[in-house]
Amino acid sequence: MKNLLAFTLVEVVVVVLIIAALAAIVMPRISSSMVATKDEVCRANINNINRQIELYNANTGNWPTAITDVTANPDYFPDGPPKCPYGIAYSLNQTTHRVVQHSHSDSQAQPGSETTDNLSSGNQDNGNHYAFGQTSETKGKGKKK
């Protein structure tokens, strides 16, 4: 009789159980980090739109009447309008001229709850105000290459 090299059923079951235990540990972390990433992308999009609304006002002397005045304009968003990763449309508060903060948990915008930009969200104004797309490294030097 030949001596066959093979795994026993017990060894295969042990390996499958170890892989299942590792997957049970890793999967919740991956899914929660995906949600956190989507939330951060949405916040970044809102801040970018708010900055472009400020630039629109500086360029035209008027506030936009609709969010599409800014988001559909290739001068402000040459790659197209930013989209919420959850598929919720951004809307503009006509009083504050800011994007209305919306909730991803119930997929409904929360009226009256506007987002703030970095200056009013608790971060200190350090006096560094740069043109859109310009950083402290590129100020006065043209675009960074």
C-alpha positions as CSV (number, residue, x, y, z in Angstrom):
1,M,0.0,0.0,0.0
2,K,1.2,3.5,-0.9
3,N,1.8,6.0,1.9
4,L,-0.5,9.0,0.9
5,L,0.3,12.5,2.1
6,A,-3.0,14.2,2.9
7,F,-4.7,16.2,5.6
8,T,-7.1,14.6,7.9
9,L,-10.6,15.9,8.3
10,V,-9.8,17.2,11.8
11,E,-6.9,19.2,10.5
12,V,-9.1,20.8,7.7
13,V,-11.8,21.6,10.2
14,V,-9.3,23.3,12.6
15,V,-7.9,25.4,9.8
16,V,-11.4,26.5,8.6
17,L,-12.4,27.4,12.2
18,I,-9.2,29.5,12.6
19,I,-9.9,31.3,9.4
20,A,-13.6,31.9,10.4
21,A,-12.4,33.3,13.8
22,L,-10.0,35.7,12.1
23,A,-12.7,36.8,9.7
24,A,-15.1,37.4,12.5
25,I,-12.6,39.7,14.1
26,V,-11.6,41.6,11.0
27,M,-14.9,42.1,9.2
28,P,-16.6,44.4,11.7
29,R,-13.5,46.6,11.7
30,I,-13.4,46.8,7.9
31,S,-17.1,47.6,7.7
32,S,-16.9,50.3,10.4
33,S,-13.9,51.9,8.8
34,M,-15.8,52.0,5.4
35,V,-18.7,53.9,7.1
36,A,-16.2,56.3,8.8
37,T,-14.5,56.8,5.4
38,K,-17.8,57.6,3.6
39,D,-18.8,60.0,6.4
40,E,-15.4,61.8,6.1
41,V,-15.7,62.0,2.3
42,C,-19.2,63.6,2.7
43,R,-17.8,66.1,5.2
44,A,-14.9,67.0,2.9
45,N,-17.3,67.4,0.0
46,I,-19.5,69.8,2.1
47,N,-16.5,71.8,3.1
48,N,-15.3,72.0,-0.5
49,I,-18.7,73.2,-1.7
50,N,-18.8,75.8,1.1
51,R,-15.4,77.0,0.1
52,Q,-16.5,77.3,-3.5
53,I,-19.6,79.2,-2.5
54,E,-17.3,81.7,-0.8
55,L,-15.2,81.9,-3.9
56,Y,-18.3,82.4,-6.0
57,N,-19.4,85.3,-3.8
58,A,-15.9,86.8,-4.0
59,N,-15.9,86.5,-7.8
60,T,-19.4,87.7,-8.5
61,G,-20.4,89.8,-5.5
62,N,-23.5,87.7,-5.1
63,W,-24.4,84.6,-3.2
64,P,-25.6,81.7,-5.3
65,T,-29.3,81.2,-5.5
66,A,-29.1,77.5,-6.0
67,I,-26.3,75.0,-5.2
68,T,-26.1,74.1,-8.9
69,D,-24.9,77.7,-9.6
70,V,-21.6,76.5,-8.0
71,T,-21.5,72.7,-8.4
72,A,-22.5,72.7,-12.1
73,N,-20.0,75.4,-13.0
74,P,-16.7,73.9,-14.3
75,D,-14.8,77.0,-13.1
76,Y,-15.5,75.7,-9.5
77,F,-15.7,72.0,-10.0
78,P,-13.9,71.0,-13.3
79,D,-14.3,67.3,-12.5
80,G,-18.0,67.6,-12.0
81,P,-20.1,68.2,-8.8
82,P,-19.1,66.3,-5.7
83,K,-21.5,63.6,-4.7
84,C,-22.4,62.2,-1.3
85,P,-21.1,58.7,-1.1
86,Y,-24.5,57.7,0.3
87,G,-26.4,59.2,-2.7
88,I,-28.0,62.0,-0.8
89,A,-28.3,65.3,-2.7
90,Y,-26.6,68.3,-1.1
91,S,-28.8,71.4,-0.6
92,L,-28.1,75.0,0.1
93,N,-29.4,77.1,3.0
94,Q,-30.4,80.4,1.5
95,T,-30.0,82.2,4.9
96,T,-26.5,81.1,5.8
97,H,-25.3,80.3,2.2
98,R,-23.9,77.0,3.4
99,V,-24.6,73.4,2.5
100,V,-27.2,71.9,4.8
101,Q,-25.8,69.1,7.0
102,H,-27.6,65.9,6.3
103,S,-27.7,62.6,8.2
104,H,-26.7,59.3,6.7
105,S,-28.5,57.2,9.3
106,D,-32.0,58.1,8.2
107,S,-31.1,59.3,4.6
108,Q,-32.9,62.6,5.2
109,A,-31.4,66.1,5.4
110,Q,-31.7,67.8,8.7
111,P,-33.1,71.3,8.0
112,G,-31.6,74.1,10.0
113,S,-28.4,72.2,10.8
114,E,-25.7,73.7,8.6
115,T,-22.2,72.6,8.4
116,T,-19.4,74.9,9.3
117,D,-16.1,75.4,7.7
118,N,-12.7,74.8,9.5
119,L,-12.7,78.3,11.0
120,S,-16.0,78.1,12.8
121,S,-15.8,74.4,13.8
122,G,-13.4,75.1,16.7
123,N,-10.1,75.4,14.7
124,Q,-8.3,78.6,15.2
125,D,-7.8,81.0,12.3
126,N,-4.1,81.2,11.9
127,G,-4.3,84.0,9.3
128,N,-3.2,81.8,6.4
129,H,-5.8,82.3,3.7
130,Y,-4.9,80.8,0.4
131,A,-6.6,80.6,-3.0
132,F,-8.4,77.4,-3.8
133,G,-5.9,74.7,-4.5
134,Q,-3.0,76.6,-2.9
135,T,-1.2,75.4,0.2
136,S,1.4,77.0,2.4
137,E,4.1,75.3,0.4
138,T,2.8,76.7,-3.0
139,K,1.8,80.2,-1.9
140,G,3.6,82.7,-4.1
141,K,5.3,79.9,-6.0
142,G,2.6,78.9,-8.5
143,K,1.2,75.4,-8.5
144,K,3.0,72.6,-6.8
145,K,4.4,70.1,-9.2
